[in-house]
Amino acid sequence: MRLKLVPSETNFDFFSRGALTGGFSVLMMVASVVLFFMMGLNFGIDFRGGTTFRTNADNTVVVGDYRDALAPLGLGDTSIVVVQDPLNPDNNVTQIRIEAQDAAVASDTTAAVLAALQAVDETLRFEAVESVGPKVSGELVQTAVLAVVAAIAAVLFYIWLRFEWQFALGAVAALVHDVIITIGAFALLQIKFDLAIIAALLTIVGYSLNDTVVVFDRVRENLRKYKTRALHEVLNLSINETLSRTVMTSVTTLIALISLFVLGGDVIRGFVFAMILGVVIGTYSSVFVASAILNRLGVKRDWSKEAARKVSGQFADIDA
């Protein structure tokens, strides 16, 4: 017997509360923008600048002991990651990053960090020390913003080619909705925002797009099949037909993400939190944002025939 989170045949009316769901989405986006400008993001070392220490030791690395040794130094945001070297599996290498220090303190920071860590492990030594200044971190912020904008622009172009401009606007509106609300949540909770979160945002864009394209594909099929039905009826039918798949995909993804959030440790917790939030919001927006905008804009019911005639005409010109 197969597990079904949603019955195979459903008949929910997803547009009966369109004003409520639309108002909720707009409210959440406005609140996220306000939180972003009022509270700001808790930028990590990647965006604020700082110093990276690469260490090596003869004894096994215990991250908790390293963190306890550095805590009394008051270095602010500190990240400790064990580096696995497949070529030298016996090496005990870590990468320690601390946020940028005042100029008067920066010169003494390296010596203080080394002394604190050698109190834990006398064999520890620094292999490399690198600093990221404010200029580089500012460039990283610009590059991260451009990466997200470029991804959304590419999605707009792809959906426009595959479907029609109304579908493209609906899909992009859903993606912008997801990204803005996720950033607002990070501003509200002041979770560290670094390059890993940018990677999570780009992953959310891909996940949300996948859900939206599945629904839109079914909408296109049903538009050809039910030529006399109203658009909102075709959209409702298409969402209901793909609902079981959508829910099952989201739930199984969330199971893996929640396990990582609980057991994965502090290093990936911010990334996983962004993914969990993105999966939930992405599933919601595929149904209540992208489809609602498509319903509002409308589509040509004979667009596929026109496209076929254009293609036929192009081939005829080539043959001639």
PEZIPE-V972137 format. One record per pair of residues at least 4 apart in sequence whose ideal C-beta (glycine too) atoms are under 8 Angstrom apart, sorted by the first residue. I is the first residue (numbers start at 1). J is the second residue. If there is no record, write none. Layout:
I|J, I|J
This chain:
4|8, 4|244, 5|244, 5|247, 5|248, 5|251, 6|10, 6|243, 6|244, 6|247, 6|248, 7|244, 8|244, 9|240, 10|240, 10|243, 10|244, 11|240, 12|236, 12|239, 12|240, 12|243, 13|236, 14|235, 14|236, 14|239, 14|287, 14|288, 14|291, 15|232, 15|235, 15|236, 15|292, 15|295, 17|21, 18|22, 18|292, 18|295, 19|23, 20|24, 21|25, 21|288, 21|292, 22|26, 22|288, 22|292, 23|27, 24|28, 25|29, 25|177, 25|285, 25|288, 25|289, 26|30, 27|31, 28|32, 28|181, 28|184, 29|33, 29|177, 29|180, 29|181, 29|184, 30|34, 31|35, 31|184, 32|36, 32|180, 32|181, 32|183, 32|184, 32|185, 32|187, 33|37, 33|180, 33|184, 34|38, 35|39, 35|184, 35|187, 35|188, 36|40, 36|41, 36|183, 36|184, 36|187, 39|187, 39|188, 39|190, 40|187, 41|183, 41|186, 41|187, 41|193, 42|186, 42|190, 42|191, 42|192, 42|193, 43|47, 43|48, 43|141, 43|192, 43|193, 43|194, 44|48, 44|77, 44|79, 44|192, 44|193, 44|194, 44|195, 45|49, 45|50, 45|77, 45|79, 45|97, 45|98, 45|99, 45|100, 45|132, 45|194, 46|132, 46|137, 46|140, 46|194, 46|195, 47|137, 47|140, 47|141, 47|144, 47|193, 47|194, 47|195, 48|77, 48|99, 48|100, 48|134, 48|137, 49|99, 49|100, 49|131, 49|132, 49|133, 49|134, 49|136, 49|137, 50|77, 50|97, 50|98, 50|99, 50|100, 50|131, 50|132, 51|97, 51|98, 51|100, 51|101, 51|106, 51|109, 51|110, 51|129, 51|130, 51|131, 51|132, 52|95, 52|96, 52|97, 52|128, 52|129, 52|130, 52|131, 52|132, 53|95, 53|96, 53|97, 53|98, 53|110, 53|113, 53|126, 53|128, 53|129, 54|83, 54|93, 54|94, 54|95, 54|96, 54|126, 54|127, 54|128, 54|129, 54|130, 55|93, 55|94, 55|95, 55|96, 55|117, 55|124, 55|125, 55|126, 55|127, 56|91, 56|92, 56|93, 56|124, 56|125, 56|127, 57|61, 57|92, 57|94, 57|121, 57|123, 57|124, 57|125, 58|92, 58|121, 58|123, 59|92, 59|121, 59|123, 60|92, 61|66, 61|82, 61|92, 61|93, 61|94, 62|66, 62|120, 63|67, 63|80, 63|82, 63|94, 64|68, 65|69, 65|120, 66|70, 66|80, 66|94, 66|96, 66|117, 66|120, 67|71, 67|78, 67|80, 69|116, 69|117, 69|119, 69|120, 70|75, 70|78, 70|80, 70|96, 70|98, 70|113, 70|116, 70|117, 72|116, 73|112, 73|113, 73|116, 75|98, 75|99, 75|101, 75|109, 75|113, 76|98, 76|99, 76|101, 77|98, 77|99, 77|192, 78|96, 78|97, 78|98, 78|99, 79|95, 79|96, 79|97, 79|98, 79|267, 80|94, 80|95, 80|96, 81|94, 81|95, 81|96, 81|267, 82|93, 82|94, 83|93, 83|94, 83|95, 84|89, 85|89, 85|91, 85|93, 93|127, 96|113, 98|109, 98|113, 100|106, 100|132, 100|133, 100|134, 101|105, 101|106, 101|109, 102|106, 105|109, 108|112, 109|113, 110|114, 110|126, 110|129, 111|115, 112|116, 113|117, 114|118, 114|124, 114|126, 115|119, 116|120, 117|121, 117|124, 118|122, 118|124, 120|124, 132|136, 132|137, 133|137, 134|138, 135|139, 136|140, 137|141, 138|142, 139|143, 140|144, 140|195, 141|145, 142|146, 143|147, 144|148, 144|195, 144|198, 145|149, 146|150, 147|151, 147|198, 147|202, 148|152, 148|179, 148|198, 148|201, 148|202, 148|205, 149|153, 150|154, 151|155, 151|202, 151|205, 152|156, 152|172, 152|175, 152|176, 152|179, 152|205, 153|157, 154|158, 155|159, 155|168, 155|171, 155|172, 155|175, 155|205, 155|209, 156|160, 156|168, 156|169, 156|171, 156|172, 157|161, 157|168, 158|162, 159|163, 159|167, 159|168, 159|171, 159|172, 159|213, 159|216, 160|164, 160|165, 160|167, 160|168, 162|167, 162|213, 163|167, 163|168, 163|216, 163|220, 164|168, 164|299, 164|300, 164|303, 165|169, 166|170, 166|293, 166|294, 166|297, 166|298, 166|299, 167|171, 167|216, 167|294, 167|299, 168|172, 169|173, 169|293, 169|297, 170|174, 170|212, 170|216, 170|289, 170|290, 170|291, 170|292, 170|293, 170|294, 170|297, 171|175, 171|209, 171|212, 171|213, 171|216, 171|290, 172|176, 173|177, 173|289, 173|290, 173|293, 174|178, 174|208, 174|212, 174|282, 174|285, 174|286, 174|289, 174|290, 174|293, 175|179, 175|205, 175|208, 175|209, 175|285, 176|180, 177|181, 177|281, 177|285, 177|289, 178|182, 178|204, 178|205, 178|208, 178|278, 178|281, 178|282, 178|285, 179|183, 179|201, 179|204, 179|205, 180|184, 181|185, 181|277, 181|281, 182|186, 182|201, 182|204, 182|274, 182|277, 182|278, 182|281, 183|187, 183|201, 184|188, 185|189, 185|277, 186|190, 186|191, 186|193, 186|197, 186|274, 191|270, 191|273, 192|197, 192|270, 193|197, 193|270, 194|198, 194|270, 195|199, 196|200, 196|268, 196|270, 196|271, 197|201, 197|270, 197|271, 197|274, 198|202, 199|203, 199|271, 200|204, 200|270, 200|271, 200|274, 200|275, 200|278, 201|205, 201|274, 201|278, 202|206, 203|207, 203|275, 203|278, 204|208, 204|274, 204|275, 204|278, 204|279, 204|281, 204|282, 205|209, 206|210, 207|211, 207|253, 207|278, 207|279, 207|282, 208|212, 208|278, 208|281, 208|282, 208|285, 208|286, 209|213, 210|214, 211|215, 211|246, 211|249, 211|250, 211|282, 211|283, 211|286, 212|216, 212|285, 212|286, 212|290, 213|217, 214|218, 214|242, 214|245, 214|246, 214|286, 215|219, 215|238, 215|239, 215|242, 215|246, 215|286, 215|287, 215|290, 215|291, 216|220, 216|290, 216|294, 217|221, 218|222, 218|238, 218|241, 218|242, 219|223, 219|234, 219|235, 219|238, 219|291, 219|294, 220|224, 220|304, 221|225, 221|238, 222|226, 222|229, 222|234, 222|237, 222|238, 222|241, 223|227, 223|234, 223|299, 223|301, 223|304, 224|304, 226|233, 226|234, 226|237, 227|301, 229|233, 229|234, 229|237, 230|234, 231|235, 231|294, 231|295, 231|298, 231|299, 232|236, 232|295, 233|237, 234|238, 235|239, 235|291, 235|294, 235|295, 236|240, 237|241, 238|242, 238|291, 239|243, 239|287, 239|291, 242|246, 243|247, 244|248, 245|249, 246|250, 246|283, 246|286, 246|287, 247|251, 247|283, 248|252, 249|253, 250|254, 250|279, 250|280, 250|283, 251|255, 252|256, 253|257, 253|279, 254|258, 254|276, 254|279, 254|280, 255|259, 256|260, 257|261, 257|272, 257|275, 257|276, 257|279, 258|262, 258|276, 259|263, 259|264, 260|264, 260|268, 260|272, 261|269, 261|272, 261|273, 261|276, 264|268, 264|269, 264|272, 265|269, 268|272, 269|273, 270|274, 271|275, 272|276, 273|277, 274|278, 275|279, 276|280, 277|281, 278|282, 279|283, 280|284, 281|285, 282|286, 283|287, 284|288, 284|289, 285|289, 285|290, 286|290, 286|291, 287|291, 288|292, 289|293, 290|294, 291|295, 292|296, 293|297, 294|299, 299|303, 300|306, 302|306, 303|307, 304|308, 305|309, 306|310, 307|311, 308|312, 309|313, 310|314, 311|315, 312|316, 313|317, 314|318, 315|319, 316|320
